[in-house]
């Protein structure tokens, strides 16, 4: 049976990442605790093509220390123009929230030496984390041993599981993606019960990114992608009819409504139109 999944990777990424954000922040060595995920908005400028942030997947949050942090994900080495785009984005958010914006650029590469840029006599130097310079082989070996010995992963290890292709490890991104799919299929009892659905959904991104088109559907079926997506929606539904989503999840729905109609969103998450409209009130 063919597995049909929404191909909007940006929105899908945000939907998955909100579940894993706190642990991934720890994995990246950022000493902050996330309090709330803030609404993510497309920032556009006059006379600039809307694709300006095509290579960025933005995600901004409020920390328990009161900071507003923006996480921008970039594939490949940074360029000066990337930093200027990020600065423009931070400026727009600063105008909106009237608060200092801490920008964190997570670059899925080990290449590049650009760490700052000068813009209108202002030196801009956001925090830059090049994930391919972070070796997670030791952590991967621990996870492999746990699967081999049928030992439950911790929540943090479950989060790392889906992020492993981003870091430096001995295997290729494609090899580790396929290996993790095998664990989900054969060793799902080693993943915390409330994390299995979320891990499977997050693996969708790795499959789309690192596996050849001809092999993607087989892997999606291997991890019961469609079934696990339904599982996450069921968890959301169980939170109650009136306040059935937390604010972070409502923000994701608001994002979906920017590119999908209310009826399409209702079909995607199996909710009544009135419940979706309530989010917009």
C-alpha positions as CSV (number, residue, x, y, z in Angstrom):
1,X,0.0,0.0,0.0
2,X,1.4,3.4,-1.0
3,X,2.2,5.8,1.8
4,X,1.2,9.4,1.0
5,X,2.7,12.0,3.3
6,X,2.6,15.8,3.0
7,X,5.7,16.9,1.1
8,X,6.0,20.3,2.7
9,X,9.2,19.6,4.6
10,X,9.3,22.9,6.3
11,X,5.9,22.5,8.0
12,X,6.5,18.9,8.7
13,X,9.8,19.7,10.3
14,X,8.2,22.2,12.6
15,X,5.5,19.8,13.5
16,X,8.1,17.1,14.5
17,X,10.7,19.4,16.0
18,X,8.4,20.9,18.6
19,X,8.4,17.5,20.4
20,X,12.1,17.2,20.5
21,X,13.3,20.8,20.8
22,X,14.3,20.7,24.5
23,X,16.4,17.6,24.2
24,X,18.0,18.7,20.9
25,X,19.0,22.0,22.5
26,X,20.8,20.0,25.2
27,X,22.4,17.8,22.5
28,X,23.8,20.9,20.8
29,X,25.3,22.1,24.0
30,X,23.0,25.1,24.4
31,X,22.5,25.9,28.1
32,X,18.9,27.1,27.9
33,X,15.5,25.5,28.8
34,X,12.6,26.1,26.4
35,X,9.4,27.5,27.9
36,X,7.3,28.1,24.9
37,X,7.5,27.8,21.1
38,X,6.5,31.1,19.5
39,X,4.5,31.6,16.3
40,X,6.7,31.2,13.2
41,X,6.0,33.6,10.5
42,X,7.4,34.0,7.0
43,X,9.4,37.2,6.8
44,X,9.4,38.9,3.4
45,X,10.8,42.2,2.2
46,X,9.9,44.6,-0.5
47,X,11.7,44.1,-3.8
48,X,13.2,40.8,-2.5
49,X,12.1,37.4,-3.8
50,X,10.1,35.3,-1.3
51,X,12.7,32.5,-1.7
52,X,15.1,34.6,0.4
53,X,14.8,32.1,3.3
54,X,14.4,29.0,1.1
55,X,17.4,27.4,2.7
56,X,16.4,28.3,6.3
57,X,13.9,26.5,8.4
58,X,13.2,29.0,11.2
59,X,12.0,28.2,14.7
60,X,11.8,30.7,17.5
61,X,11.2,30.1,21.1
62,X,10.9,31.8,24.5
63,X,13.3,30.4,27.1
64,X,12.7,30.1,30.9
65,X,15.4,32.8,31.3
66,X,13.3,35.2,29.3
67,X,15.3,35.2,26.1
68,X,13.8,34.9,22.6
69,X,15.9,32.5,20.6
70,X,15.7,31.9,16.9
71,X,17.0,28.6,15.4
72,X,17.9,28.8,11.7
73,X,18.9,25.6,9.9
74,X,21.2,25.9,6.9
75,X,22.4,23.1,4.6
76,X,26.0,23.6,3.4
77,X,28.5,26.3,4.3
78,X,27.4,29.8,5.3
79,X,27.8,32.8,3.1
80,X,28.0,36.4,4.0
81,X,24.6,37.0,2.4
82,X,23.2,34.2,4.6
83,X,24.3,36.1,7.7
84,X,22.8,39.3,6.4
85,X,19.5,37.6,5.7
86,X,19.5,36.2,9.2
87,X,20.2,39.6,10.6
88,X,17.3,41.1,8.7
89,X,15.1,38.3,10.1
90,X,16.3,39.0,13.6
91,X,15.6,42.7,13.2
92,X,12.0,42.0,12.0
93,X,11.4,39.9,15.1
94,X,13.0,42.5,17.4
95,X,10.6,45.0,16.0
96,X,7.7,42.6,16.7
97,X,8.6,41.5,20.2
98,X,10.6,44.6,21.4
99,X,13.1,42.2,22.9
100,X,16.7,41.1,22.2
101,X,16.8,38.2,19.7
102,X,19.5,35.6,20.1
103,X,20.1,34.0,16.7
104,X,21.5,30.4,16.6
105,X,22.5,29.2,13.1
106,X,22.7,25.4,13.0
107,X,24.7,24.6,9.9
108,X,24.6,21.0,8.7
109,X,28.2,21.1,7.5
110,X,31.8,21.2,8.8
111,X,33.0,23.5,6.0
112,X,33.2,27.2,6.2
113,X,35.0,29.8,8.3
114,X,32.5,32.7,8.1
115,X,31.4,33.5,11.7
116,X,30.4,37.2,11.4
117,X,29.6,40.0,8.9
118,X,29.7,43.7,8.9
119,X,26.4,45.3,8.0
120,X,26.0,49.1,8.0
121,X,29.0,49.5,10.3
122,X,27.5,46.9,12.7
123,X,29.4,43.6,13.3
124,X,26.9,40.8,13.5
125,X,28.1,37.5,15.1
126,X,25.3,35.0,15.8
127,X,26.0,31.7,17.5
128,X,27.0,29.2,14.8
129,X,26.9,25.5,15.4
130,X,28.4,23.3,12.6
131,X,26.9,19.9,13.4
132,X,29.3,18.0,11.2
133,X,32.1,19.1,13.6
134,X,30.3,17.4,16.5
135,X,31.2,13.7,16.8
136,X,28.3,11.5,18.0
137,X,29.9,8.1,17.3
138,X,30.2,7.3,21.0
139,X,26.5,8.1,21.6
140,X,25.5,6.1,18.5
141,X,27.5,3.1,19.8
142,X,25.7,3.3,23.2
143,X,22.3,3.5,21.4
144,X,23.3,0.5,19.2
145,X,24.2,-1.5,22.4
146,X,20.9,-0.7,23.9
147,X,18.9,-1.9,20.9
148,X,21.1,-5.0,20.8
149,X,20.4,-5.8,24.4
150,X,16.8,-4.8,24.4
151,X,17.3,-1.9,26.8
152,X,14.9,1.2,26.7
153,X,16.4,4.4,25.3
154,X,16.1,7.6,27.4
155,X,14.0,10.5,26.0
156,X,17.2,12.3,25.1
157,X,18.6,9.3,23.3
158,X,15.3,9.1,21.3
159,X,15.7,12.7,20.3
160,X,19.3,12.0,19.3
161,X,18.2,9.0,17.3
162,X,16.4,11.1,14.8
163,X,19.1,13.8,14.7
164,X,22.1,11.4,14.2
165,X,22.4,12.0,10.4
166,X,23.2,15.7,11.1
167,X,26.3,14.9,13.1
168,X,29.7,13.4,12.4
169,X,29.6,9.6,12.5
170,X,31.4,6.9,10.7
171,X,28.4,5.9,8.6
172,X,26.9,7.9,5.7
173,X,23.6,9.7,6.3
174,X,21.8,7.2,4.1
175,X,23.3,4.2,6.0
176,X,22.4,5.5,9.4
177,X,18.9,6.5,8.2
178,X,18.2,3.0,7.0
179,X,19.7,1.5,10.2
180,X,17.4,3.6,12.4
181,X,14.4,2.6,10.3
182,X,15.3,-1.1,10.9
183,X,15.4,-0.4,14.7
184,X,12.0,1.3,14.5
185,X,10.6,-1.8,12.7
186,X,12.2,-4.5,14.8
187,X,13.1,-2.9,18.1
188,X,10.3,-0.3,18.7
189,X,9.9,-1.7,22.3
190,X,13.3,-0.1,23.1
191,X,11.9,3.3,22.3
192,X,9.8,5.0,25.1
193,X,6.2,4.2,24.4
194,X,5.2,7.9,24.1
195,X,8.1,8.6,21.7
196,X,7.6,5.9,19.0
197,X,5.1,7.8,17.0
198,X,7.1,11.0,17.1
199,X,10.4,9.3,16.2
200,X,8.8,7.7,13.2
201,X,7.3,11.0,12.0
202,X,10.7,12.7,12.4
203,X,12.4,10.0,10.5
204,X,10.3,11.0,7.5
205,X,12.5,14.0,7.1
206,X,15.7,11.9,7.1
207,X,14.2,9.5,4.6
208,X,13.3,12.3,2.2
209,X,16.6,14.0,2.6
210,X,19.1,11.2,2.6
211,X,17.6,8.2,0.8
212,X,17.1,7.8,-3.0
213,X,13.6,8.3,-4.3
214,X,13.2,4.7,-5.3
215,X,13.8,3.4,-1.8
216,X,11.8,6.0,0.2
217,X,8.4,4.4,0.0
218,X,9.7,1.0,1.2
219,X,11.3,2.7,4.3
220,X,8.2,4.7,5.0
221,X,6.1,1.5,5.0
222,X,8.8,-0.2,7.1
223,X,8.3,2.3,10.0
224,X,4.5,2.4,9.5
225,X,4.7,6.1,8.7
226,X,1.0,6.6,8.1
227,X,0.0,4.6,11.2
228,X,2.3,6.6,13.4
229,X,1.1,9.9,12.1
230,X,-2.4,8.8,13.1
231,X,-1.0,7.9,16.5
232,X,0.3,11.4,17.1
233,X,-3.0,12.9,16.1
234,X,-4.7,10.6,18.5
235,X,-2.5,11.8,21.3
236,X,-3.5,15.4,20.5
237,X,-7.2,14.5,20.4
238,X,-7.0,12.9,23.8
239,X,-6.1,16.2,25.4
240,X,-9.7,17.4,25.4
241,X,-12.3,18.9,23.2
242,X,-12.0,22.5,24.4
243,X,-8.3,23.0,24.9
244,X,-7.1,20.1,22.7
245,X,-3.7,21.6,21.8
246,X,-1.1,23.5,23.7
247,X,0.0,26.8,22.4
248,X,3.0,25.4,20.5
249,X,0.8,22.9,18.7
250,X,-1.8,25.6,17.9
251,X,1.1,27.6,16.3
252,X,1.8,24.7,14.0
253,X,-1.8,24.6,13.0
254,X,-1.7,28.3,12.3
255,X,1.3,27.7,10.0
256,X,-0.6,24.9,8.2
257,X,-3.4,27.4,7.6
258,X,-1.1,29.7,5.8
259,X,-0.6,27.2,3.0
260,X,-3.7,25.0,3.3
261,X,-7.4,25.7,3.5
262,X,-9.4,25.0,6.7
263,X,-11.0,22.1,5.1
264,X,-7.6,20.7,4.1
265,X,-6.3,21.1,7.6
266,X,-9.4,19.4,9.0
267,X,-8.8,16.5,6.7
268,X,-5.1,16.3,7.7
269,X,-5.7,16.2,11.4
270,X,-9.2,14.7,11.5
271,X,-10.9,17.6,13.4
272,X,-14.2,19.5,12.9
273,X,-14.1,22.8,11.2
274,X,-15.3,24.6,14.3
275,X,-12.4,23.3,16.3
276,X,-9.9,24.6,13.7
277,X,-11.7,28.0,13.6
278,X,-11.4,28.2,17.3
279,X,-7.7,28.5,17.0
280,X,-8.1,31.6,14.8
281,X,-10.4,33.4,17.3
